[in-house]
Amino acid sequence: MTYIFIYGTLKKGQPNYYRMTDGSKGKAEYCGKGYTLEKYPLVIAGEYNIPFLLNVPGLGHHITGEIYSVNSQMLQYLDEFEGCPDWYQRTPVRITVVEWEGKNNPPEGSPAVNSIQECFVYCTTTYQPEWMKSPFYDNYDSYGDHGLQYVVH
């Protein structure tokens, strides 16, 4: 199983969350919540108001999200859904654990609150230069005050 950090439309309560629970695509188990140890710019961009985590460590905010344990089938599905490696690149990042409830913990046990867990995140280096002038967010919610609701396509 592989740990994935989800910050956008795949989180609980967001437009694409159903993809994480579709057992025909593989297995994804919610493990907990956390935030990126490093700061990153998270923007909402494009005609569909897609959240993009720009791979520019040190700029922006600590990004909050959800940690999932996924099997190889779900990982392959997520790579395809995220357009990896063209749109997004699956990149290892360090996540500070805020809460943990994963049932299938690694042999060394469950991560403690405030411990660091390495996870993969879908971020991008292939972004439009003007995105760097967009507002940076620390938490994505399609239905947030920003008024940029994700457009299902």
Disulfide bonds with the S-S distance in Angstrom:
none
